[in-house]
C-alpha cells in the first residue's frame, strides 16, 4: 500500500470512529476531509500515522499498517495535559 492510499484509509477509519463515539447531542459529523495528519512515515512495507480532528476533545489517533499481514492497527488516545519544560 502506498502512503497516499494508507492516509486515505486512515482518515476514513478516524472519521468513522469519531462519529460512532460522539455524543448525539453534539449534532456534529466528521468527514474524512476533516481529519488531518499530524505525522506519518513509511518504512519498507509498513506505514504509521498520527491523526486528529478539529473537535476540541483532546483525542488523537495512531494507525499502523503491517505490510506483511496487510492489517491496520488502530489506537485512540486522549491528551490529558500539555506541559512546558524549559531547560537552561
For each residue, the residues with C-beta under 8 A, 3 or more apart:
1: 5 6 9 47 65 67 70
2: 5 6
3: 6 7 40 42 47
4: 7 8
5: 1 2 8 9
6: 1 2 3 9 10 40 42 47 49 63 65 72
7: 3 4 10 11 37 40 49
8: 4 5 11 12 32
9: 1 5 6 12 13 72
10: 6 7 13 14 35 37 49 51 61 63 72
11: 7 8 14 15 32 33 35 37 51
12: 8 9 15 16 32
13: 9 10 16 17 61 63 72 74
14: 10 11 17 18 30 32 35 51 53 61 63
15: 11 12 18 19 30 31 32 34 35 53
16: 12 13 19 20
17: 13 14 20 21 61 74 76
18: 14 15 21 22 30 35 53 55 59
19: 15 16 22 29 30
20: 16 17
21: 17 18
22: 18 19 26 28 30 55
23: 26
24: 27
25:
26: 22 23
27: 24
28: 22 55
29: 19
30: 14 15 18 19 22 34 35 53 55
31: 15 34 35
32: 8 11 12 14 15 35
33: 11
34: 15 30 31 53 54
35: 10 11 14 15 18 30 31 32 51 52 53
36: 51 52 53 54
37: 7 10 11 40 49 50 51
38: 49 50 51 52 60
39: 49 50
40: 3 6 7 37 47 48 49 50
41: 47 48 49
42: 3 6 46 47
43: 46
44: 67
45: 67 68
46: 42 43 64 65 66 67
47: 1 3 6 40 41 42 63 64 65 67
48: 40 41 62 63 64 65
49: 6 7 10 37 38 39 40 41 62 63
50: 37 38 39 40 60 61 62
51: 10 11 14 35 36 37 38 60 61 63
52: 35 36 38 59 60 61
53: 14 15 18 30 34 35 36 57 59
54: 34 36
55: 18 22 28 30 59
56:
57: 53 78
58: 78 79 80
59: 18 52 53 55 76 77 78 79
60: 38 50 51 52 76 77 79
61: 10 13 14 17 50 51 52 74 75 76 77
62: 48 49 50 74 75 77
63: 6 10 13 14 47 48 49 51 72 73 74 75
64: 46 47 48 72 73
65: 1 6 46 47 48 71 72 73
66: 46 69 70 71 72 73
67: 1 44 45 46 47 70
68: 45
69: 66
70: 1 66 67
71: 65 66
72: 6 9 10 13 63 64 65 66
73: 63 64 65 66
74: 13 17 61 62 63
75: 61 62 63
76: 17 59 60 61
77: 59 60 61 62
78: 57 58 59
79: 58 59 60 82
80: 58
81:
82: 79
83:
84:
85:
86:
87:
88:
